[in-house]
Amino acid sequence: MPEIVQLLASPVHRYEGRPSDGVVEVEAPELMDEIDIRAGLGIVGDRYFGERAHRDGAITIMAAESLPPGADLRQTRRNVLLRGFDIDATVGTTITLDSGSGPVTLRVTRPANPCEWMNVVIGPGSRDALRGKGGVRCEPLSDGVLRVGPVHVNRVDGAHS
């Protein structure tokens, strides 16, 4: 069964400017046990919540299998780390994630391409290694809660996990 390994909601952008400028430090915790999602707005408390320019990509999901050992959502800046489901193959579909509080419906709009920052925060060559495996950007279509732990994943085209 697939599982949500990590959840991230960050109130600030940590990778502003160029990698040579350095990472912006955050005092608030970013890794969460659960996140609240609002349709058309994103994750409550996240830097992209309610931002018009990011509504169709307000939530990012990445496969845990794509990350090198020791890397996590704090480096990739994705919101949901999912193990046991090929999330990168879902671009252009609609999926639901249900971690026990009811389904959260997401339209998978496009790939979340890795940036140059990956070479700085994960290690040299990480950007190239994550190409095609950097996760996906999603538009939230329903309100709901996601929690770390087992999750049912359904695709609108009928594929289940």
C-alpha positions as CSV (number, residue, x, y, z in Angstrom):
1,M,0.0,0.0,0.0
2,P,1.3,3.5,-0.8
3,E,2.2,5.8,2.0
4,I,2.8,9.4,2.7
5,V,6.3,9.6,4.1
6,Q,6.6,13.4,4.7
7,L,4.5,16.5,4.4
8,L,5.9,20.0,4.1
9,A,4.1,23.4,4.5
10,S,6.5,26.3,4.7
11,P,5.5,29.9,5.2
12,V,8.6,31.3,3.4
13,H,10.5,30.7,0.2
14,R,13.9,29.3,1.2
15,Y,15.4,29.3,-2.3
16,E,15.2,32.9,-3.4
17,G,17.6,34.4,-5.9
18,R,20.6,32.3,-7.1
19,P,22.1,29.4,-5.3
20,S,25.2,31.4,-4.6
21,D,23.0,33.7,-2.4
22,G,22.5,30.9,0.0
23,V,19.4,29.3,1.6
24,V,17.0,31.4,3.6
25,E,16.7,30.1,7.1
26,V,13.3,29.2,8.6
27,E,12.6,29.2,12.3
28,A,9.1,27.7,12.0
29,P,8.8,23.9,11.6
30,E,8.2,22.9,8.0
31,L,7.6,19.1,8.3
32,M,4.1,18.3,9.4
33,D,2.2,15.3,10.5
34,E,-0.8,16.6,8.7
35,I,-1.7,19.4,6.3
36,D,-5.1,21.1,5.6
37,I,-5.9,21.6,1.9
38,R,-8.4,24.1,0.5
39,A,-9.8,23.8,-3.0
40,G,-8.4,26.4,-5.4
41,L,-6.1,27.8,-2.7
42,G,-3.6,25.2,-1.7
43,I,-2.1,24.2,1.7
44,V,-3.1,26.3,4.7
45,G,0.1,27.9,6.0
46,D,2.2,27.3,2.9
47,R,4.0,30.0,1.0
48,Y,1.8,29.5,-2.1
49,F,-1.6,29.4,-0.3
50,G,-4.0,31.6,-2.2
51,E,-1.4,32.9,-4.6
52,R,-3.2,33.4,-8.0
53,A,-0.1,32.6,-10.0
54,H,0.3,29.2,-8.3
55,R,-3.3,28.0,-8.0
56,D,-2.9,25.3,-10.7
57,G,0.3,24.1,-9.0
58,A,-0.2,24.9,-5.4
59,I,0.6,21.4,-4.2
60,T,3.6,19.4,-5.2
61,I,4.0,15.7,-4.8
62,M,7.2,13.7,-5.3
63,A,8.0,10.0,-5.2
64,A,10.2,8.9,-2.3
65,E,11.9,6.4,-4.6
66,S,13.3,9.4,-6.6
67,L,15.3,10.8,-3.8
68,P,18.9,9.9,-2.9
69,P,19.6,8.7,0.6
70,G,19.4,11.4,3.2
71,A,17.4,13.9,1.1
72,D,13.9,14.9,2.0
73,L,11.2,17.5,1.4
74,R,13.2,20.2,3.1
75,Q,15.7,20.1,0.2
76,T,13.3,19.5,-2.7
77,R,10.6,22.0,-1.4
78,R,7.8,19.6,-2.5
79,N,4.8,19.3,-0.2
80,V,4.0,15.6,-0.2
81,L,6.5,12.7,-0.3
82,L,4.7,9.6,-1.5
83,R,6.2,6.1,-1.5
84,G,4.8,3.2,-3.5
85,F,3.0,5.0,-6.3
86,D,4.4,6.3,-9.7
87,I,3.3,9.9,-9.2
88,D,5.4,11.2,-12.2
89,A,3.2,9.1,-14.6
90,T,0.0,11.0,-13.6
91,V,0.5,14.3,-15.4
92,G,-2.8,15.3,-17.1
93,T,-5.0,13.2,-14.8
94,T,-7.0,13.7,-11.7
95,I,-6.1,11.7,-8.5
96,T,-7.5,11.3,-5.1
97,L,-5.4,10.8,-2.0
98,D,-7.2,9.4,1.2
99,S,-5.0,9.1,4.3
100,G,-8.0,8.4,6.6
101,S,-10.0,11.6,6.6
102,G,-11.7,11.3,3.3
103,P,-10.4,11.8,-0.3
104,V,-8.6,14.9,-1.4
105,T,-9.0,15.5,-5.1
106,L,-6.1,16.9,-7.1
107,R,-5.7,17.8,-10.8
108,V,-2.1,16.9,-11.8
109,T,-1.3,19.8,-14.1
110,R,2.4,19.4,-15.0
111,P,5.8,18.1,-13.9
112,A,7.7,19.8,-11.1
113,N,11.0,20.2,-12.7
114,P,14.1,20.3,-10.5
115,C,16.1,23.5,-10.4
116,E,19.8,24.3,-9.9
117,W,19.3,24.6,-6.2
118,M,19.2,20.7,-6.1
119,N,22.9,20.6,-6.9
120,V,23.5,22.9,-3.9
121,V,21.2,21.4,-1.2
122,I,21.3,17.7,-2.1
123,G,24.7,17.4,-4.0
124,P,26.4,17.9,-7.3
125,G,24.5,16.2,-10.2
126,S,21.2,16.1,-8.3
127,R,19.3,18.3,-10.7
128,D,20.2,16.0,-13.7
129,A,19.4,12.9,-11.6
130,L,16.0,14.2,-10.7
131,R,15.0,15.2,-14.3
132,G,11.7,13.4,-15.1
133,K,11.5,12.3,-11.5
134,G,11.1,15.7,-9.8
135,G,7.4,15.2,-8.9
136,V,4.3,16.9,-10.1
137,R,2.3,20.1,-9.5
138,C,-1.3,19.8,-8.6
139,E,-4.4,22.0,-8.3
140,P,-6.5,21.2,-5.3
141,L,-10.1,20.5,-6.3
142,S,-11.5,19.7,-2.9
143,D,-10.9,20.6,0.7
144,G,-9.4,17.9,3.0
145,V,-6.6,16.7,5.3
146,L,-3.6,14.6,4.4
147,R,-1.6,12.8,7.1
148,V,1.7,10.9,7.2
149,G,1.1,7.2,6.9
150,P,-0.8,4.8,4.6
151,V,-2.8,6.4,1.8
152,H,-5.2,5.2,-0.8
153,V,-4.4,6.6,-4.2
154,N,-6.9,6.6,-7.1
155,R,-6.7,7.9,-10.6
156,V,-9.8,9.1,-12.4
157,D,-8.9,6.8,-15.3
158,G,-9.6,3.9,-12.9
159,A,-6.1,2.9,-11.8
160,H,-5.9,2.2,-8.0
161,S,-3.2,1.6,-5.4
